[in-house]
Amino acid sequence: MPEVIFNGPAGRLEGRYSHSKAKNAPLALILHPNPEHGGTMNNKITYTLFQNFVARGFSTLRFNFRGVGRSQGIFDRGEGELSDAASALDWMQEINPNAPYTWVSGFSFGAWIGMQLLMRRPEIRGFISIAPPANMYDFTFLAPCPTSGLILQGGKDDVVPQESVDGFVGKLQQQKGIDVDYRVIPQANHFFHGYTDVLAEHVHDHLNAAETGGQDIMVSESLKDTIAA
């Protein structure tokens, strides 16, 4: 998992990148929670998502938004962070020019940024949004949502209440042509303390379903053995 530094719109951005051993592997971009509340690319949920996609053979990147860790710049309340995410995807595509598609995954604030990014980048084939902060940010830009994906929520989240995500998902599910896989872990809080393994299982299960449903989701041989067991 080598450290990487690449150029962003506000200066250098720091990341961790795992290059797939598979030829022409798809890409996965992982986005961390709000920097104003201590969010970094080393957040436990962000790291778990990163490991999920690495295990499936994706070339996978997580990185620090501007002003976090060794990334240059200052927090920009979303607009700049969206530009950072676009630059991160550009960087991955430059070194993986034959990648067939991309998934974007984010936790909390990172989920909000990721959903905005997929509206702008048609190569994004699917999304995983963990605790999307529908009570804090406007998600009406998803009209219509361009692709299917997973939304995962904790039933005891006191930062992003389940009711706000229920309403958000309900609006998405009224749209034609997409399938929003909405799952709630009843006892989990916002940070999924004690439930990160359960979260990872849900992510893998969704990606398995996406694969059998016709989306070209890779499953590494080692993971196939794990799932079969």
Buried (B, 14 or more C-beta within 10 A) or exposed (E): EEEBBBEBBBEEBBBBBBBBEEEEBBBBBBBBBBBEEEBBBBBEBBBBBBBBBBBBBBBBBBBBBBBBBEBBBEBBEBEBBBBBBBBBBEBBBEEBEEBEBBBBBBBBBBBBBBBBBBBEBEEBBBBBBBBBBBBEBEBEEBEEBBBBBBBBBBEBBEBBBBEBBEEBBEBBEEBEEBBBBBBBBEEBBBBBEEBBEBBBBBBBBBBBBBBEEEBEBBBBEEBEEEEEE
